[in-house]
Amino acid sequence: MKMKKFISSLVALIMVIGIVFVPNSGFVVEAEAVSLQYDADKAIAEAKRQLGISNGDLCAAFVSRCIIVGGINIKVQAITSNLRDAILKETGLDLVELKLNSNGHATKADNGNILAAGDFVIQHCKTHNLSPHVLLCGGYNSNGIATYYGKNNPLNNGTYNLSRNLSNDHTTSCDMVGQVISLHKLNCTSHTYDEFGICTKCNMEFPITFTSTAQRIFKVSVDSAPVRNRPYAPVTINKYLPRNTEVTVIASGYNSRDNLWHKLIDNTWIFDGNLTFVRNDTVVIPPPPTGFTAAHTSGNNARLSWNAVSGATSYQVQWKRSGIDWRDSTDYNTDRTRTSFTITGLTNPPYEFRVRATNSAGSSGWVTVSYNPNSSTASTSITLTPPTGFTAAHTTGNNARLSWNAVSGATSYQVQWKRSGIDWRDSTDYNTDRTRTSFTITGLTNPPYEFRVRAINSTGSSDWVSVSYNPNSSASTSPTVSQPTAPTGFSATHTTGNNAWLSWNAVSGATSYQVQWRRSGIDWRDSTDYNTDRTRTSFTITGLTNPPYEFRVRATNSAGSSDWVVTTYSITQSNDVSFSVVSLLCEDCGELEENCECGFICYGCLDFGCPGCGFCFDCDWNIFGIRHCILCGWGEDCLNIEFCYNCNVCLYCCYCGYADFLFGFYVPFIEYTINDAIEILRAVSGIIVLTPEQEAMYDLDGNGAITVDDALIILRKVAGLI
C-alpha cells in the first residue's frame, strides 16, 4: 500500500513539473502552479443548506463553510478579517473595492466585471479599520442589484446596504465600503479579450507565450516609433524612438490579436513592424580589472597598470583629489585599449585612481587605488557590478523562485521585497544563507510584488537590480532593469547670445536624464531649462552670463543612475560669432552675381548666413530687411543690429562695437577717452591683463598687438588732431 501511494505521488509530481532546457545553462526545473477551480453553484447550495441549520455560526464561519464546499482549501474562520486573509493567501486574487450607489447597493452596471455569484464580499469600515460583516454573493436580482447569503441578520439571496452598519461602535458617520474577492475568475475557461488584451468576463490579462527570450539588437525602421507599457496599440504611449535607434529586445511574443511585439530591456513594448533585426546580443558585461596598481616614476608622474580583461574592448580611467571630483584622464584617452600608461601632472597628492572595463554590453564596476608618493602603502578596492539575469518565477501556491548570476568579487548578497502599502523589507527566506544566488520566497499573498538584489563585499555594495512579479501577468518571469551606462557624445556648443546647445547620445535602458551646471563660485545645480522634459537628449540652456561653465549629464532608470559625464564650456561672443556674405543679387533678373547674364548688379540686397543656424535666407538677415533670423531667432537679443565688417555682423554691433562702411574698411565707433589710453599703457607695462574684448577694442592700428602706438592714437583723437 505504501509503495502504491509513493508511485502515485511520484506520477502526480512528474505531471506538474515542467523541465525546460536552456542553452548553455543545463536543465532548469520550473513547477507549474496548480490551477484552482471554484464551483459557485456548490457554494450557494451550501449557503442555502446552512441557513436551515442552527449551529451557532456567525457570518465568518458561515461564509467559510460555503467557500470550502465551493473548492477553496481553507479552514473555517470565526473572524471576518482572518477569513479575508486566508482566501487571499490561498487564491492569490486581489481585494477590490465595490462601487456602491446612494442606497449602499452594488449594481451590475457598476460592478459586473468584478462581482458575480459565489464571490466573497466583506463590509469594511475605513474609520475604525474593522470589518463588521462578510457575505456570499448570490448574483443579481431583476433590477440589477447584487444579492447575498449571510448570517447575523440572515440573508437568503437578499439585497444589503454595504455602506451602513450600526453594530458595536459603528455610526452613520463611519466611512463604510464593500470589498470583493472575485472567486468567479478562477473558473473562466473561455476568455474573450478586448482591444487591451483584457478578458471581458474575468478581467484577466491575455497570457503571452514568448516565441523568443534571447537578447537581441534591433534598429528602429520608422521615423517615430511609439513605445508602450503593454503590447497593444490602444495603450498609452510611453515615448517615441527616432529612426535608426538601436534597442535591446529581451523577449518577443504574439498578443491576443495575433500581432508580434517585442519587449525591451526597460520592460516596455514596441510593435514588430517598427523594427529591423540587427544582430544577436551575445556580448556580456566584462568583469572588473584585476591587479590595478599606481607606482611613482619620476617628478609628478606615476605609472598605472592593470590586467587585461577578457571581452573588454576598451577601458576608462579617472582620477580625483581633495576638492576635485572624478575626471577622465587625458593622458589615457589617446588610446583607451592600453592596460598601462603614465599619468602626469600629479602636483597635489594624495590622489585616487579608478579603472573599469567596457564593451558594447556595458561597463564593469570600478576598481579604485589610492596613490601617495610620500606614503609606503596603497590600497585597492573593487566596485561591484550589479547582478545580472535576475528573475522571479512562480512555482506553487504563493511561492516564487528568485535567481541571479554570481557577481565577481561578491562575498554575499542582499534581497528585499515590497508591495502596495509596504516599503522595501529584507527577505527572511533568504537571510539564512546570504551567499546563495537562488532561493524560494514564500507567503506572496497579495501580488504584484517587486524584488531587488545587490552584491556585497568588504568595500561596499553594488547598485540594486529590481524585478517585477505577478503570477497573474502575461509572463512567469520579468526581466531585470540594470543601472544604465554613462551617456556618450556629450557636447556644449554656443548658439546665440548667452545660450548654448547641449546634446548627447541616447542610452539604452535609460528612462530619463539629469543635467547640471556650475561655474566659479556656484556649485552643481540642476538645469531648469532641461527639467521640463527629462527624456530629451538635447536642449538649449540659457542665461550663461559668466563663462566658463561646466556641464554634466547622467542617465537614470528605476535601478539607479549612471556615472556623470562632464564637459567644459567657454565662449567669447565677439570671436565666436561670424557671418559669411554669400553673394550679391541682380535686381533686374534676380540671379546671383556669378550667374547674372544681364550685367546689372544690385547692391541693395545682401544675403548672409545666420550664425545661429547657418541658413542663408534672402533678405531676411541683411542691412535693410528683418533684423534677426526668422528660422532660429538669432539676433533678437541684440538691439542695434546692422552690418559690421570687423565681425561680419552689423553696422553698429552690440557684440564688438565696430562699424562698417560696407566695402572693406572700418573705423572705431566707440568714443575713446584719456582713461582708455591709460589702460593701454598699464597693459603694455604688465600691470593689468586685458580681456579679449578690450584687446579687440584697443588694437587701433590693426597690427594684432596692443602697443604704445595705440595709446598715442587715442590721445591724438581726444586732442582733435585726427
BALUMLO-88661 format. One record per residue: residue in one letter; x, y, z of N, C-alpha, C in turn. Coordinates in steps of 0.05 Angstrom, whole numbers, plus 5000, padded with zeros to 4 digits. Example, Ala and Ser with C-alpha at 12.3 -4.5 7.8 and 13.67 -1.06 7.14 Angstrom:
2
A526448865156524649105156526449345156;S525749555142527349795143525850015157;
This chain:
722
M501749765000500050005000501750255000;K503950255017505650485018507050524992;M507850304978509250324952507350444931;K504750354931502850474912502450764916;K502350844942501951124948504351294939;F506751174943509251314934509251344904;I508551134889508551144860506551344850;S504151354863502051544855503051834859;S504351874882505352144888507552224868;L509252024860511352084841510252154814;V508152014805506852064779505652344779;A504252414802503052674804505152894803;L507452844816509553044816510653084788;I511052864773512052894746510153054728;M507553014733505553154716505553454721;V506353554744506253844749508953964746;I511053804741513753914737514353944708;G515154184699515954234671518954254670;I520354094653523254104651523854254625;V525254474627525854644604528854654601;F529854604576532754624571533454894562;V535255024576536255284568539055264557;P539555344532542255324521544355434539;N546555294542548855374557548255394587;S545955314595545255334624544455074636;G544354854621543454594632540454594634;F539454424651536554394655535554564678;V533354704673532154874694529354754700;V528854694724526254574732524454784742;E522154814730520155004738517554864744;A516454884768513954764776511654944769;E509654834756507354994748505355014772;A504055244774502055274795499655104789;V498654974810496154814806493855004802;S492354974781490055144775487755094794;L486955304809484755274828482155284812;Q480255124821477555124809475555184832;Y473655354825471655434845468855394834;D467155244848464455194839462555364855;A461655584842459855774856457155654862;D456155474845453555344850453655174875;K455855034879456154874904456255044928;A457655264926457955454949455155564956;I453655644936450955754942449055544953;A449255304942447555084953448255034982;E450855054989451555015017450555245034;A450455485023449355715038446455675044;K444955575025442055525030441755305051;R443455095050443254885069443954985097;Q446055155099446955255125444855435138;L443355575122441255755133439055605148;G438855345141436755175154437855035178;I440355085186441654945209442155145231;S441555065256442155235279444755125292;N447055215282449555115292451155325307;G450055555310451455775325453455925309;D453755865283455756005267454956295263;L456956475264456556745256457356785227;C457457035218457757085189460356965177;A462656985192465156895180465256595178;A464356455198464356155197462356065176;F460056205174458056125153459256145125;V460456375119461656405092463956215088;S465556165109467855975107466855705097;R464755605109463755335102462855325073;C461555545064460555555037462855555017;I464955705022467155735004468855475003;I469055345026470455085027469054885009;V466354865011464854684994465254754965;G465555014959465955104932468655024920;G470554944938473054844928475554994937;I475255194955477555344964478555214990;N481155134990482254975012483155155035;I481255235053481955395076480555255100;K481255355124479955265148477655455155;V475755355171473555525180474655745198;Q473955985191474856225206472556355220;A472956445245470856575260471056875260;I473256985249473757275249473757365219;T472357575214472057665186474757725172;S476457875185479057945173480857695169;N480657505187482257255184481257095160;L478657095155477556955132478457095106;R478357355106479257505082482157435076;D483857445096486757395091487257105082;A485756915093486156635086485356595056;I483256725047482456695019484456825001;L485457065008487457194992489957034989;K490856915011493256755011492956504994;E490656374995490256124981489856174951;T488456384944487756424915489756604900;G491056784914492756974901491257194887;L488657214891486957424879487257684894;D486157894883486258154896483658224910;L483858404930481558504944480858774930;V478458794919477759034903475259164915;E475359434916473159574928470859604908;L468359554917466059574901465059864898;K463759914876462560174872459660164881;L458860314901456160304913454560544904;N451860494902450060714895449260854921;S447461044919446661214942445261044964;N444260804957443060634977444960424988;G447560444981449460264990449459994976;H448159984953447959734938450059724916;A451059484910452859434887451059354864;T451259494841449659434818451259294797;K449859154780451259004758452459204738;A451159424734452259624716454959734724;D455359764751457859874761459959664768;N459059414774460859214785460758944771;G459458934748459058674734461658534727;N463858694723466358564715467958454739;I467158524763468758424786466958264806;L464358294805462558164825460657974811;A460657724820458857514808457957324830;A456157144823455056944842457356784853;G457356734880459356574893461756734903;D461956984898464257144906464057214936;F466457254948466657334976466457634977;V464657734995464258024998464658095028;I466158305033466658385061465958685064;Q464558745085463959025092466159125110;H467259355102469659455116469259755124;C469859815149469660085160472460205159;K472860405142475460545140475960725164;T473860815177474160985200475460835223;H474660595228475760435251477660215242;N477960185215479559965204478659695214;L476059655213474859405222472959305200;S472459045200470658925180468358785195;P466058925197463858815214462258585202;H462458545176460658345164461858225138;V461357965133462057835108459657695097;L459657675070457357555056458257385032;L456457225022456857074998455057184976;C456157274954454457394933452657174920;G450157244916448257054904447757124874;G448857344864448357434837447057704837;Y445157744818443758004816440757944813;N439058124824436258084821435358214794;S432658224790431658324765432158614761;N432758764782433359044780436359104777;G437958884775440858914771442258984797;I441058924820442358974846443458714857;A445858724868447158484878445658374902;T445458104904444157964926446257804941;Y445557724966447557594983446257375001;Y447957195010447257005031448957065055;G447757055079449357115103447857055129;K449457045150448357015177448757275192;N447657285217447457535232445657715215;N443257755221441257875204441157705178;P440057455180440257265159439257375132;L440857315111440157395084439957135067;N437757105053437356885035436956995007;N439257054994439257174967437757444967;G438357604988437057864990439158094986;T438158334983439958564979440958665007;Y443158815006444358905031445659175027;N445359355046446559625046449459605057;L451459595039454259565048455459815060;S454160045056455260295066454260365094;R452760185107451560245133451760005151;N452760045176452759835196452959965224;L450959925240450860065266451559875290;S452759645284453559465305456059575320;N456359495345458659575361459059875361;D461459975354461960265355461460405329;H460360275309459960405283457560585284;T457760815270455561005269454961075240;T452961245235452261325208454461505195;S456261615212458361775201460861615193;C460861355198463161185190463361165160;D465861155151466461115122466460815117;M464060715108463660425105463660355075;V465160155067465260075039464859775037;G464459685012464359405006466759314989;Q467859084995470158974981469658694972;V470858614949470258354938472858204931;I472857944935474857764924473457604902;S474257654877472757554854473457254849;L472257084865472856794863471956684836;H470056814823469056704797471156714776;K473256884780475356904760477056644758;L476856474779478356224778477156034758;N474756084748473355894731473055984702;C474256204695473856304667475656134649;T474455964633475955784615475655864586;S473756034579473356124552473556434551;H476056534551476456824553475656964527;T474657204531474157384508475657644514;Y477657704497479457924503478658174487;D478858404500478358664487480858764473;E480759014463483059124448485459174465;F485159154492487359194510488558934520;G487458704510488358444518487358354545;I485058474554483858404580481258244575;C480958024590478457864586476058024596;T474058034579471658184586469958034607;K470557784612468957624631470257624659;C472857584660474157564686476357774691;N476757954672478658174675481558084677;M482157834668484857744668486257824642;E488957854644490557934621491257694604;F491257734577492057524559494857424564;P495257164568497857054574499557024548;I501357204544503157194520505156964524;T505356804503507456594502509756704486;F512056724499514356844485515456644464;T515756744440517056594418520056594420;S521156794435524056814439524556964464;T526556874479527457024503530457084501;A531557054476534357114472534757424470;Q536857524481537357814480538457884452;R537058064438537758134411537758434407;I539158534386539258814380537558864355;F535759054357534159144334534659444329;K533859534305534059814298531359914290;V530660154299528060284292528060344263;S525960254248525860284219523860494210;V522660644228520760854220521761114233;D520561334225521461594235520961644264;S518761544274518061594302516461354312;A517861164325516560914334515460944362;P512860904366511760914394512560674411;V513160724436513860514455511660524477;R510560294483508260284502508860104526;N507260134547507659984571506559694569;R504759654550503659384545503459344515;P503459094505503659054476500959074461;Y499659304463497159354449497159644440;A496259694415496359964404494660164419;P492360094430490860304445492060394471;V494060244481495360314507496860574504;T496860734525498260994525501160964517;I502061154500504861154490506761254512;N508861094518510861164538512861374527;K513761334502515661514489515761444460;Y517261614444517761564416520761524412;L521461344394524261304387524761384358;P526861544353527461624325528561404308;R528361434282529361244264532361174269;N533060924265535860824268536760794297;T535060844316535760794344535960494349;E538260414361538560134368537360074395;V535759854397534459774422535159484428;T535159424454535659154463533059014469;V532458794454530058644458530658404476;I529058364497529558134515527557914512;A525257964498523257754493521457844471;S520257654457518357704435516057514437;G513657614430511257444431508857574418;Y506757404413504357504400502257574421;N500857804417498757874436496157744428;S493957814442491357684437490257734409;R491357934395490457994368492357884347;D494057704356495957564339497957754325;N498657964339500758154330503258104345;L505558104331508158054344509258314356;W509958304382511058524396513658444409;H515358634414517958584427518158734453;K519158594474519558714500522358814502;L522659074510525259194512526459154539;I528959234542530459184567529259334591;D527759554585526559704607523659624612;N522859384601520159264605517959414590;T518659584571516659694553516459524528;W514559594510513959434487513959604462;I514759474439514759614413513859414392;F512259504373511059334352513159244333;D512958994324514958874306515259024280;G513059134270513159274244514859524245;N515659614268517259864270520259804275;L520959544274523759474280524959304257;T527559314255529059134237531258994254;F531458734251533458584266536258654257;V538058694277540858764271542758524277;R542658424301544458214309543558094335;N544557854341544257734367546257864387;D545257924410546958054430548057844449;T550457744441551657534458553857644476;V554357904473556458034489555458074518;V557158004537556358044566558158264577;I557258394599558758604612561258484623;P563558604619566058484628566358514659;P567958344671568558364700570458594705;P570758684730572658904736575458814732;P577258994724580058934721581258844747;T583358684746584858594770587758704768;G589158694790591958774791592459064786;F590559234794590759524789592759644808;T594859774798596859904815597660174804;A598660344822599660614815602360644828;A604460664812607260674822608560934813;H609761074832611161324826613561264808;T613961434787616261404769618261634774;S617561874764619362094768617762354769;G618862554784617462804785614662784795;N612762894779609962884786608462674770;N609762464763608662254746608361994760;A606561824751606061554762605361364739;R605961114743605360904723602960754733;L600760754718598360604725598260354707;S597560124719597359874703595359684716;W594359504699592359304708592459074688;N591158854696591058614679588858654658;A589358554634587358554612584958394620;V582558484612580058354618578958224593;S578357964594577257824572574557944564;G574257994538571758104528571558404528;A573458544541573458834542574658944515;T573359154505574359284481575859544487;S575359654511576759894520576559924550;Y577860124560577760184589577360474593;Q576460544617576160824625577660874651;V579361084651580961144674580261424684;Q579861454710579261714722580961764746;W581262024754582762094778581262304794;K581862334819580862544836582762604859;R582562834870584062914894582263104910;S583363194932581863364950580863614935;G578263664936577063894923576363864894;I577063634882576463584854575263304852;D572863294840571463034837572662884813;W571562644809572662464788572662594761;R574962564747575362674720576862464703;D576162454677577562274659580462354657;S582262154653585062214650585562274620;T586462524615587062594587589562454577;D591362374596593762214587592961944576;Y590761834586589961564578588161574553;N586561784550584461774530585461774501;T588061814497589161804470589061524459;D589061324476588861044468587660884491;R585060834489583660714512583660404511;T585360284495585659994495588059904511;R589660094520592060024536591359924564;T593159764575592859674603595059784621;S596559974611598460124627599160384613;F599860594628600560854617601661024640;T602961244633604061434652602161674654;I601261734678599661964684601362184695;T601062424685602862644691601362864707;G603063064717601863294729600663254757;L601763054772600662994798601963174819;T601163424819602563624835601563644863;N599163534869598063574896597063304907;P598863114913597962854924596862904952;P595262704963594762444951592562454929;Y592462244913590462214892589061944895;E586761924881585461664877585161624847;F585661374838585261304810583261074809;R581761064788579960834784579860764755;V579360504749579260394722576860204720;R575660184697573659984692573859894663;A572959654658572959534631570259584618;T570259624591567759674576567659514551;N565259464542564759354515561959434507;S560859324485558259414475555959344494;A556459154513554259084532554259274556;G556359414561556459604583559159614596;S559259694621561759734635561759574661;S564159484669564459334694564359534717;G564559434742564859604764567559734765;W567859954779570360094781572259944800;V574759954795576859864813578560104821;T578860164846580060404856582660354870;V584560534866587160514881587860784892;S588960794916589861044928592861084921;Y593661334918596461384910597461624925;N599861584938601261804951604261734950;P605761874934608661804931610161844957;N608961984976610362025002609561815023;S607861625014606861415032607961145023;S608260965042609360695036607260495029;T604660565032602560375028600560485008;A599160304994597060374975594860174978;S592460254974590160064978588560054952;T587459814947585759774923583059664931;S580959774919578259664925576759614899;I574959424899573359354875570559444879;T569559604860566759684860565159464846;L563259344859561859114848559859194827;T559659034806557559074786554958964797;P552659064788550058954797549758664786;P548258494800547758224790546258234763;T546758044746545358024721543557774721;G541757754702539957514700538057484723;F537257704735535457684758532557624749;T531457404758528757324750527157234775;A524457254772522657154792520556974779;A520556714784518756524771516856404791;H514356404785512256284802512655984803;T512455874827512755584830510055454837;T509455454863506855344871505555524892;G502955524893501555684913502455974913;N503356064937504156344940507256374941;N508556194926511456194926512656264899;A515156354899516556424874519556354878;R520856294856523756234856525256474845;L526956594861528656814853531456714848;S532656814826535356724819536756944804;W539456934804541157134790543957014786;N545457144769548257054764550157154785;A552156984792554157064812555757304802;V556557474820558057714814560957684823;S562757734805565657714811566357904834;G567657794855568557954877566457974899;A564057884895561957894916562357674937;T561957744962562157544984559357474994;S557357644989554657584997552757764980;Y550157724985548057884971545957964991;Q544358164983542058254999539658254981;V537458134990534958114975532758254991;Q531158414978528958554990526458534973;W524058574985521558574971519758804980;K517858874964515859064972513359014955;R511059114965508559114951506959364959;S504559394948502959624953502459664983;G503259894994502859955022505059865040;I507059715030509259625046511859695031;D513659845043516159925031518159695033;W520559735021522559525019523259395046;R523259125047523958975070525758745062;D527658675080529358445075527758185074;S528557995056527257735055528357555076;T526557475094527457285116527957005105;D526756935082527356675069530156665060;Y531356895052534056895041536156925062;N535557065084537657145103538956915118;T537856675115539056445129541756375116;D542056435090544656385076544856595054;R546456805059546557025040548657005019;T549756765016551656714994550356584970;R547856494973546356364951545756554928;T545456444904544556604881541856514871;S540456354887537656274882536356174907;F533756214910532356114933529356144928;T527656024944524756044942523756244963;I522256434954520956634973518056554976;T517056555000514356455006512456675016;G509956605018507956785030507157025014;L507256994987506657214969503657224964;T502157324984499257304984497857534970;N499257754965497957984954499558104931;P499857954908501358064886499858304874;P501258474858504058434849506158514870;Y508658414866510858484883513158594867;E515058724881517558794869519758674886;F521758554873524158444887526558594877;R528558614894531158724886533458584900;V535758584887538158444897540558624891;R542558604909545158734904547358564915;A549758604904552158454912553658614934;I554958464952556358594974559158474978;N561058644985563658544994564758735016;S567158705023568258865046568459155039;T568459225013568759515005566159655001;G563859505001561259634997559359464982;S557459594969555259454955555059544926;S554059374909553459454882550759614881;D550059714858547359824855545259604856;W542859674864540659484864539859404836;V538859164832537559074808534758974816;S532659074802529959014811528458854790;V526358714798524658564780521858574791;S519958594773517058594780516058304778;Y514058244795512957974796509957984800;N508557834782505657804785504957534772;P504257334788503657074777501257074758;N499657284758497357304741497957454715;S500457554712501057714688501857524665;S502557654642503057504618505657354618;A507457414636510057274636510557164664;S511756914665512356804690514856924702;T516557034686518957174695519057454683;S519957644699520257924689523157994688;P524158104665526958164662527858384682;T530458394687531558594705531858864691;V531959064708532659324699535359394712;S537359424695540059474705540659774704;Q542459854721543360134721544460204694;P543660434682544560504655547560584654;T548760564631551460654627551460954623;A553861074626554061364623553661454594;P552361684590551961784562554661834548;T554661804522556961864506556362104487;G558462224476558062434456557062694468;F557562744494556562984507558163224498;S556663434489557963674479556263914485;A557564154486556264404491557264604470;T555364704454556064874431554665144433;H556065364431554865624432552965664409;T550565784415548665844394548366144390;T546966274409546566564407546766684434;G547666934434547667084459548966924482;N547366894504548366754527547266464528;N546866344505545666084503547565884492;A547065624498548765404487546965164482;W547764994463546264754456547764514468;L546464374486547664134498546363884486;S547963694480546963444467548663204475;W547462964474548862714480547362494467;N548662254465547462024453545461884473;A543361784462541361644479542761394491;V541961324516543061094530540960874531;S541660634523539760404523538960354552;G536360334557535260274583534760514600;A535660754592535160994608532361094604;T531061174625528361284623528361594626;S530561704636530761994638533762064642;Y534262324643536962414647536962644667;Q539262704678539562934696541863104686;V541363364684543363544674543863764695;Q546463814700547164014720549364204708;W549664434721551664624712553064744737;R555364854732556765014753558765204741;R559465414756561565594747562965694773;S564865864769566465964792564666084813;G564865984837563266084860560565954863;I559665794844557065664846557465364841;D556565194860556964904858554764794840;W554864534835553064404816550064454823;R548564534802545664584804544264454780;D541864364785540264254763539564474743;S539464394717538664584696535564604695;T534564844701531664884699530664874670;D532464944651531664924623531164644615;Y532564444627532264164620530064024634;N529464104659527663954676524763944666;T524064104647521264104636520763844621;D522863714610522463454597525163304599;R525363124618527862994624528362744608;T526762704586527362474568528962564544;R529262824540530762934517533662864518;T534962854495537862824493539163064481;S537763284479538863544471536963764479;F538064004484536464234492538164484492;T536864714494538364974495538365064524;I540765124535540965224562541565524559;T540165684575540165974572541466114597;G541966374593542866534616545766494624;L547566414605550366364611551866624610;T551566784630552667064630555467084640;N556466874653559166884665560866644659;P561466594633563166354627565966394639;P567466174642566865904633564965754651;Y563765534640561865364655562765074652;E561864904670561964624667559164514667;F558664324649556064184649556663884653;R554663744665554863464668552163334664;V552063084654549562934649549962654658;R547762524668547862244674545162124666;A545161864660542661724653541561584678;T538861564679537561444702535361254693;N534661064711532360894708531660794736;S529860604737528860514764531060374780;A533260284766535360144780537460334791;G537460584782539360784792540360964770;S542661084775543761284756546561204747;S547361284723549961234713551961434726;D554561404719556461604726555961864711;W556862084723556662334709558662344686;V557962494665559762554643559862864642;V562362974642562763264645563963374620;T563063614612564263764590564564054599;T566664184590567164464596566264644573;Y565564894580564465074560565465354566;S566665474545567665754548567265884521;I566266124521565666264495566266564498;T567566674478567966964476566167054453;Q564067184459561967234439563067374414;S564767574418565567724394567267564376;N568667354386570267184369568766944359;D566566874373565166634365563166684342;V562166934341560166994321561367064294;S560366944273561367014246559166974226;F559067164207557367144184559067114159;S557967004139559267004113557467134093;V558567324078556967444056556867254033;V554467164026554266954006554567063978;S552967263971553167373944551567633942;L551767753920550067983912548067893892;L545768013892543667933873543268143851;C542568053828541868233807538968313810;E538468573812535768673816534068623792;D535368623768533868603744532868323738;C534768123740534067853733533767673757;G534667763780534267613805536367393808;E538267373789540267163792542467253811;L543967053822546367113837548367253819;E550167403831552067563815553667393795;E554567153805556266983788554666863765;N551966863767550366743746548866953729;C549267203736547767413723548567443693;E546667453675547167473647546467743636;C545167923652544368173641546268403649;G548268343666550368533672549568733693;F547168723704546268913724546568783752;I548068913769548568803796547268983816;C545768863834544369013855545969003881;Y546569243892547969253918545969313940;G543369303934541469373954540469143971;C541168893964540168663979542468463983;L543468444007545568254013544368014027;D545567784022544567534033546767414052;F546167384077548167294096547267034109;G549266884118548766634133548366694162;C546266584174545666634202547666474220;P548966594239550866444257549366254275;G546866294279545366124298544765854285;C543865854259543065604246544565554220;G546165754211547765714187546165744161;F543665804163541965814139542166084126;C542266084100542366334084539566384073;F538466614080535766664072535566954061;D534966974035534967224021533367434036;C534767654042533467904052532267874080;D532467644093531467614120533567654141;W536067674132538267764150539967944134;N539468204134541068394118540768674129;I542068864117542169134127539569284123;F537869184106535369324100532869174109;G533068904112530768744118530468684148;I529368444153528868364181531468354196;R531368434222533868464237534668214252;H533267994249534167744261533267514244;C534567284248533967044232531166944238;I529566914217526766824222526666524227;L528866384222528866094226529466014254;C531566134266532366044292532266264313;G531666514305531366734324533966864331;W536166794319538766914326538667214321;G539667364340539867654337537667804351;E535667664362533467804375534367954401;D536567854413537467974438539468204433;C540068274408541768494401540068724391;L540068954405538169164399538969344376;N541469344369542369524347543969364327;I542569204311543969034291543869164263;E546169234254546569294225549169174218;F550169224193552469074184555169174194;C556868994205559469064215561568894201;Y563569024189565568884174567568734192;N568168844215570168724232569368444241;C566968414250566068144258563968034239;N563568174217561668074197558768044207;V558068224226555368204237553668454231;C554468694240552468904238553769184237;L552269374227553269654223554069774249;Y552369764269553269824296552969564313;C555169444319555069174331555069174361;C552969064373552869054402554668834413;Y556068684395557968494405560868594405;C561668744384564468824383564869124382;G562769274376562969574377564069704352;Y564569554330565669664306563569734286;A564269914267562469994246563769934219;D562069894199562969824172561970024151;F563670084133562770254111562270084086;L561469844090560369654070562469514053;F564569644045566369504027569269524035;G569969414058572769354063574269504085;F573369734094574869864115572969924138;Y574169974162572470034185573870234202;V572370374218573370564237572070514264;P573570574286572270534312569870704316;F567770584326565370734332565370844360;I567070734377567070804405568371074410;E567271234428568471484436570471434458;Y573071444450575271394469575871634487;T576971584510577771804529580671754537;I581671944553584471914563584771664580;N582571594594582671344611583271094594;D582271094569582870864552585870854546;A587071084541589971094535591570994559;I590571074583591970994608591770684611;E589470574605589070284607591070134588;I591370244564593270124545596170134557;L596970354567599670384578600070194602;R597970164619598169974641598469684632;A597069624610597269354598600069304587;V601069504572603769484560605869444582;S605469574605607369564627607069304643;G604969144637604568894652603168924678;I601969164683600569204708597869064708;I596569054685593968924682593968744658;V591968574656591668394633588968464620;L588968524594586568594581584968344574;T582268384572580568174563580668154532;P579867934520579767924491578168144478;E575868224492574268444481575768704482;Q577368764504578969004506581169014485;E582468774481584568764461583468834433;A581068734426579968794400579269094398;M578369214420577569494420579969684419;Y582269604432584569784434586669744412;D586369534395588269494373587569674350;L588169934353587270134334588870144308;D591370054309592870054284592669794269;G591169604280590569354267592869164263;N595069184279597369004276597168754293;G594968714307594568474323595768484350;A596868714359598168734385597569004397;I597469014424596969264438599669394444;T600169634434602669764437602270054446;V604470194452604370484459603070644436;D603470554411602370694388599370714389;D598070504400595170504403594270724423;A595770754444595170964464595571244451;L597671274435598171534422595871604402;I594771404389592571454370590171574386;I589571454409587371554425587871834435;L590271894444590972164453590772364431;R591472294407591272474384588372524377;K586672304380583772344374582472524395;V583172484421582072644442582872944438;A585372984428586273264424585273384398;G583773224383582673334358584673344335;L586973214338588973224316588273034293;I586572824299585672644277582672604281;
